């Protein structure tokens, strides 16, 4: 599938022809949720009881591809497919093939909980997917059920092994750290990732789930680093360390692997943010914690209006706030939980 580029750099709404906000941040990274459904109920992401969208409300693969093409015309060159659990969306490799057919997209990746990965990984690779991020918060079956409210650790581990066998260019593991719940899993997970030459990224617990957020449950970046350095191996900033990137990258002194830490609470990276989001039903969000969003669906159905979509994206990004203010009394938790936004 191919579409003509839609870009009007001369438009007064976009002096640069890019998605740039009033703070000078240029956005080239689009996260697209393909479904709000999930086969887990992770407490930091979604409630136990939830009413999912009717499948007719979801954007079709063709509609997603058309919106992506508009975004490409505004400088987007990185796309990550998310959910919910994206592998619950039937025929997902079809969308992967659509998106890999857009030459301006230089980085297409997928985030998954891994439960269904074993049986789908080959087709995803054949469709053109080269990068995977897999959520894994523990190697203990009991804590897996405590965190996810479902069983399935074995399936996740089988999915990881299947992905390794397929030879993806990059596989990362994401671990959300919650003090008093899975802090004892940091070392086993680090050793597991090191043994498989997979980069492991630790994420500070954020106020985006269904339950009331408790700041005292945040395991901060410096605490994670201390655990790793005292119980695994010394760490040094990675050779490609970028202080502006969401994840602080480190390599082990012994040369066996690397880690990343996304310190959204102790080290917010808002001033360098380059991400925008498209929800499964077509809402455009300029921040994970945004309190407002733009509904693109009336501009997609019944008639696709690329110029109006372009203007809506530009306007949304131009109005982006300076930051989420999690560490201030002004912070307001979004009404949406993570599974409805897209990870």
N, C-alpha and C positions, 0 to 999 in steps of 0.2 A: 504494500500500500504506500502511495506517496501523495503528498499534498503540496501545493505551492506555498512558499514562504510568505508569511504575512508580517510585514515590518514597514513602518513609516517613520524613519528617524527624524524627519522634519516636523512631525506633529508636535504642537506646543505642549502636549501632555508628556512628551518624552524627548527632552533635548538631546539625550545621548542615544536614543534608540534601544536603551537597556532598561531593565527593571531596577531603578535606582531610587532610594528613598531620600528624605530630606537631610539625613545624616551622612550622606555620601556612600552608603553601603550598596554595592551592586550584587544583585541576586542571580545566581546561575544554577541553583540547585532546587529542583522540584521533586517533592515527595508526593507520590500518587497512591492513594488508598483505593484498592479494588473491591473491598468488601468490609463491612463492619462485623461480620460474623467471626467467631473464634471457637476453637474446640478446647480451649483452656479458660480459666477464670482467674488469672493472676491478680492478686489483691492490689497491686500498684497500678493496674491498668483498667479494670472493669468490674462491675458488680456481679454477684452470683446469678441474680435473676435479671434478665434483660430482654427487651423486645427488639428484634433486629429489623432492619429495613426489608421491605418486600423487594424481591429481585428486580421488579419492574422499575423501581426507583433508582437503581444503580445505573451509572453511565455504562453504555456498551463499550466494547473494545474499540470500535470504530470512532465513537465519540471521544474516548480518552485519547486516541491517537491524533484526532483533529485538534483537540485542545493542546496537546503536547507540541504539535507543529506550530501553533500560534505562539506558544511560550518560547520555542526555539528561535522564532523570529525576533524575540526580545532578549536574546542572549542566554537562554537556558541551554546548558550542554550536559548537565548531570541529572539523571532521573533515578529515583529509588522507588520500587514497588513495595507497598506495605498493605496492612490491613488494620484491624482485625488480623486474621490469618489469611494471607493472600492465596495460599495453596488450596483453600476451600473454594476459590472461584474456579469454576469449571473451564477447562481448556486454556488455562493461563499461558501456556507456551505460544498460543496464537497472538496474544498481546505482546509478548516478548519479541516475537518475529516482526510485528508491526513496528515496534519502537526501534529495534536494531536496524530497521530499514531506513531510518532517518539519519543521514550521514553526520549531521551537526551534533548528534548525541554521542559524546565521546566516552561516557561512563554510565552504563545501565546496571543497576544492582537490585537485589531482592532481600528483604528482611523477612524471616520466617521463624516460627517456633520449632520447626523441624519434625513435627509429628508425622506429616505426610510426605516428607522429603524423599525418603528412600525410593518410593515408587514413582516419583515425578522428576527426580534430578536429571535423569538421562535426557528426557524430552526438553527440559529447560536448557540444558547445555546445547543440545542440537539446534534449538531455536535461536541461540546466540548469546544467552546469558553467560557472563564470565565472572561475576562477583556475587558472593553470598554472605549474608550476615545471619547467624543463627543464635537465637536466645537460649541461654543455658545458665540458670541461677544456682544450681546445685548438682552434685553427683550422688546425692543421697535420696533414695526413693521416697522416704518418709517426708523429708523436707520439700521434695518436689511436689508432693500432694498438698502439703501445708501451704505452699506458696501459690500453686496453680489450681488448687481445688479439684484436680483430676490426676489420674495416673498417666504415665506415658514416657517416663525417663528412658526406658529401653528403646522406644521408637525414635526418640530424639537422637540418642547415641548412634543408632543404626543409620539414621539419616546423615549424620556428620561423616560417618565412615564411608557411606555411599558417595557423598560429595567429594571426599578425598580421592576415592577411586576414580571419579570422573575427571579429576585433574583441573579443577577450576583455577583461574589465575589468582584469585584471592578468596580466602574463606576467613571470616572473623566470627568470634563468639562474643556475645554481649551478656554481661552479668549485672543485674541491678542489685546493689548492696544495701541490705536493710539490717541495721544494728540489732543484735539480739535474735535474729532469725537465720541469716545465712552468712554471717561474718566468718564462721568456722569453715566455710566452703572456699574461701579465697585461696588458700594454699593448695588444696586438692585440685581446684580448677586450674590454677596456674601450672601445676605439674602436668596435668592432663593436656593442656594446650601446648606446653613446651615439648612434650613427647611426640606431638603430632605436627609440630612446626606451624601452629595456627596462632594468629594474633588474638589475644584476649583483651577485651575492653571492659573496664569496670565503670558503672554508671551510678552516680549519687542518686539516692531515692528522692523523687520529685513529687510535688503536689499536683498530680494529674490523674490519680486513680479515683475509685469510687468511695473509698473510706476516708474519713477525716485525716488530714496529713499531720504527722507528729514529727516535728523537727528533731527531737531527741533520738529518732530512729535513723537519722542520716549518718552513714559511715563516710566521713569526709576523706577527700583525696589523700591528705597527708597521713591519715590513719591507715589507709589501704597500702600506701607506699611503705610505711614502717613495717607492716606485717610481712609484705613481700621481701623486703630487704633483710629482715631478721630471720625469716624462716625459709626463704627460697634462694635468692642470690641478690647481690648488689645490682642497682639499676643506674643507668646513665641516660641523659636525654638522647633520643634517637638521632641518627645522622641527618634525617630529614625533618628534625623537630621544628614545628611551626608554632610559635607562641600565640598565633591568632586562630589556630584551628580549634574546633570543638573538643577534640581529644588531644590530651597531652601524651606524646609518644615517648616511650622509654625502651631501651634494650637491656638485656641482662649482661652483666659483666663477663660471664662465662661464654657469651656468644650464642646461647641456646634460647633463642626466641625473643619476643618483644611483647609489650603490653601497651594499652592506651587507657587513659582515665578521662572520662567525661564528667567534669566537676561543675555541673549546672548550678549547684547551690553555693559552694565555696569559691568558685571561680567562674562566674557567669561570662559567657562569650558573646553577649548581645551586641557589643560594639563592633564585632566582626561578622555578624550573622549574614549568611548568604542564602538562606532557605525560605522557600514558600511551599504551601501545601494545597493539594486538591483532595477533597474528601470523596468518598465512594459515590455520594449522591450529587456531586458537582458544586460543592461550596469551596471557594478560594479563600485561603487563610494566609496572612502574612507573618504569623508567629504561632508557635505551638500553643502559647498561652493567651492568644488573642481573645478578646471579649466580643469582637465583631468579625463578621465574615461576609463575603460577597457571593450571592447565589448566581452561578453561571448557567444553571439549567435553562432558565427562560431564554438565554442567548444561544442555547444548543438545540432545544426542542421547541417547536416542531421544525424550525429552520435554523441551520447553523449560521451564526453571524460573527465571523472571525474578527471583523474590525471592532465590533462592540465588545467582544471578549478581550481583545487586546487593550482597549481603553480601560475596561474594568480592572484588568490586572495591573496596569500602570497606576491607576488611581489608588488601588488598594495598597500597593507598595509605597507610593509617595506618602500615604498617610500612616505608615508604620511608626509605632512608638519607639522611643529610645531603647527600652528594655522592659522585661517582665516585672522587675522590682520585687522578686521573691524575698529578698532580704530586708524589705521595708514594711512598715505598717500599711502601706498603700496597696500591697499586693491583693488581688482578687482572683480566687481560683476560678478557672473557666467552668462553664456549665457542662461542657462536653468532657467525657472521659477519653482516655487515650485510644481505645478501640474504635471510637467514632471519628477520631481526627485522622489517625494514621501515624504509625510510629516513626 
